Amino acid sequence: MKVWLTRKHAQRIDGIDLRNYTVGDTLELQNGDARILLAEEWAKPERRKTQQSTRKRRRASDQR
């Protein structure tokens, strides 16, 4: 399951090693580990089909 890391208050939580991750990273985890991060509100489900850099995203006001 993919989750988006929204908080990081420690390097590990309930046995899940987060040392190599920072807030904003997308993690591919086993379902149980992902559910722990979601329950602790350290992550949100990642629902995007593809990764997009913020530089490439366009706002409606940018279109001319």
C-alpha positions in Angstrom: 0.0 0.0 0.0 1.3 3.5 -0.8 1.1 6.2 1.7 2.2 9.8 1.8 4.2 10.7 4.9 2.7 13.8 6.5 4.4 13.8 9.9 7.6 12.4 11.4 8.1 12.7 15.1 10.7 9.9 15.4 12.9 7.6 13.3 10.8 4.6 14.1 7.2 4.0 15.0 5.9 0.6 16.1 8.8 -1.1 14.4 8.5 0.8 11.1 11.9 2.3 10.1 11.5 5.9 8.8 15.2 6.9 9.0 15.5 7.3 5.2 12.3 9.2 4.7 11.2 12.8 5.1 7.8 14.4 5.3 6.3 14.5 1.8 7.8 11.2 0.7 5.6 8.4 -0.7 6.3 5.1 0.9 5.4 1.6 -0.5 4.6 -0.5 2.7 3.0 -3.7 3.6 -0.7 -3.2 4.4 -0.2 -3.6 8.2 2.6 -1.1 8.4 0.7 1.4 6.2 -2.4 1.1 8.4 -0.3 1.9 11.5 1.0 5.1 10.0 -2.5 6.0 8.9 -4.0 5.3 12.4 -1.3 7.4 14.0 -2.0 10.1 11.5 1.6 10.2 10.4 0.5 9.4 6.8 -2.4 9.7 4.3 -3.3 7.3 1.6 -1.4 8.0 -1.7 -4.0 7.9 -4.4 -2.2 9.5 -7.4 -1.7 7.2 -10.3 1.6 8.9 -11.3 4.1 11.1 -9.5 4.1 14.7 -10.6 6.7 17.3 -9.6 5.2 20.5 -8.3 7.1 22.4 -11.0 5.2 20.6 -13.8 1.7 21.2 -12.3 -0.3 24.0 -13.8 -3.0 26.0 -12.2 -6.1 27.0 -14.2 -5.0 30.6 -13.9 -1.7 29.7 -15.7 -3.5 28.7 -18.9 -3.8 31.4 -21.5 
